Amino acid sequence: MILNKTFFKTYKVPILLVLSCVLFYFTFAYNLKRTDTPKLIMLYTALFVLFFQLLKMLKHNLQLLTWIAFGFRVIFLLAIPNLSQDFYRFIWDGRLILENINPYLHPVEYYIKSGISPIAQAQELYNGMGVLNGSHYSNYTPVNQLLFALAAILGGKTIIGSVMAMRIFIIAADFGTLYFGKKLLEGLKIPVYNIFFYILNPFIIIELTGNLHFEGVMIFFLVWSLHLLFQEKWKLAALVLALSISVKLIPLIFLPLYFQWFTKHKKWSYWNGIKKLMLFYFIVFAVVLSSFITFYFSGFTNIYLDTVGLWFQRFEFNASLYYLAREIGYAISGYNKITAIGKGIIGIVFIAVLAMAFLRKSKTIPQLITTMLLALSFYYFTATTMHPWYISSLLLLSVYTNYKFPLIWSFTVILSYLAYNNTNNSENFWVLVLEYAIVYGVFIWEVFIKKTTKKVA
C-alpha cells in the first residue's frame, strides 16, 4: 500500500498525461472519421504535446516508457482503421493465397466484374478498398503477402479477425525495433531514450498500429540489419536486409550507400572490401528474387514492374518538388506531364544516391545511417506520391543522427489528410505550402546552416 502511494505520488503528473493519452487514442481509434478534420487535427496535436511531455519527464525510465508505448497500441486492437483503406486489399490478397490463387495474377476488379467470388466477403472487401485500389494489380512484396496469408488463417473469415492478426504482427515488429534499436544506440553510445522518438511517437502508433501499414515490419528488419552490420556480421546483415526489402521495396535505395563501409573498412583492404560488398549484394538479391519464385508466372515481371511504375508515372499525392515541376510542365505544354516527370525523377534520384555513395563519408555506421536518411529524404522530396506513413523510415533513421526534421514532419504530415475534407479529395495548395514550408525550413537549417556542436560520428 505504501509502495502504491509512493508510486502515485512520484508519478502523479505522468499518470494524468497517460490517462489523457488513453482517452485521446480511444477517441481516435473508435470515434473519428478522416473527413472530420478539425477533430483529427486537435486530437493529433494534443497527442503530440503529451508525447513530448511524457518523453521529457520519463526519458530515464525506459521500462515505464515501454509499458506506456505498447499500452497505447493495445487500445487500437479491436478498431477498424479509419484513415486508410489499404487493409481491405491486404485481407483480399491473403485470402486469395489461402485459396491457392496467385494474388498478382489479376486485379480485384477482374473477379468482381466477372461475377466471381473467389473468397469470402469479396464484394465487401472490394467496396472497402475502393475502385482505385481494386482496379490495379497487387504491388505488395512476398513477405508482406505471407503476413497477409497468416492473418487470413488466424483471423478466419471475419474482417476484424484479420485486422487484429495484422495489428499483432505490427506491434510485435515494434517490439523488435525497440530491442535492436536500443542495442544499436547503446553500441554507438547515443542516448538510448532516442528510440522513443519513434516508439512512443503518435504518428507511428496511429499510422502503423492504427492504420495497419507494414512499414513497421520493414523497419524492424532494417534496424536489425544495421545492428548486425555494426557487429560486423555482414552476411547475416545482408540476409535480414533482404527480408526488409521483401516487405517493402524502399530499402533498395540504400544498396549503393554500403560502398564506403566495405571499401574503407579498417580491417580489410579496398579490393577485399569490394569482394565482400559483391557477396553482400549477391545475398540480398538472391534472397529477394527467391522470395518471388513462389508467385512467378508467365508475364509476372512485366505486370509487377508496371504496377510499381504507376507510383512514379500516374499517382500523385502530398508531393512537394514534383508539384512545382508539374506546374512548369503545365505552363510549357498545357497538360500534366507526370509520365515524363516521373521517369526523370527516377533518373535524378539514382544519380543523387550514387553521388552520395561515392562522395559522402559513410565508412562508419552513424555516417552510413546519416547518408541513408539524406538519400531517402531526397527521394521523398522529389516523389510524386508521399503518403504519411512513408515518413516512418526517416523517423527511425533520424534517432541515430542529429537531425530532427523527420520528427517535425511526422507532426506536420497530418495536414495531408485535409484532402479528404471535400468530396473530390482535392488537395489545398496553401495546406501543402504550410506543411512543406515548416519541413524544408527545418531541413535547410539543420543540413546547410546550423553549426552542429556535437557530432554523432
Secondary structure, DSSP 4 states (H G I P E B T S, - for coil): -HHHHHHHHHTHHHHHHHHHHHHHHHHHHHS--TT-HHHHHHHHHHHHHHHHHHHHHHTT-HHHHHHHHHHHHHHTTTPPPSS--HHHHHHHHHHHHHTT--TTSS-HHHHHHTT---STTHHHHHHHHHHHHHTS-----HHHHHHHHHHHHHHTT-HHHHHHHHHHHHHHHHHHHHHHHHHHHHHHT--GGGGHHHHS-HHHIIIIIITT-THHHHHHHHHHHHHHHHTT-HHHHHHHHHHHHTT-SGGGGGGGGGHHHHHT-TTS-HHHHHHHHHHHHHHHHHHHHHHHHTT--TTHHHHHHHHHHHHHHT--BS-SHHHHHHHHHHHHHSS--HHHHHHHHHHHHHHHHHHHHHHS--SSHHHHHHHHHHHHHHHHHH-SB--GGGHHHHHHHHTTSS--HHHHHHHHGGGGGGGGGSTT-PPPHHHHHHHHHHHHHHHHIIIII---SS---
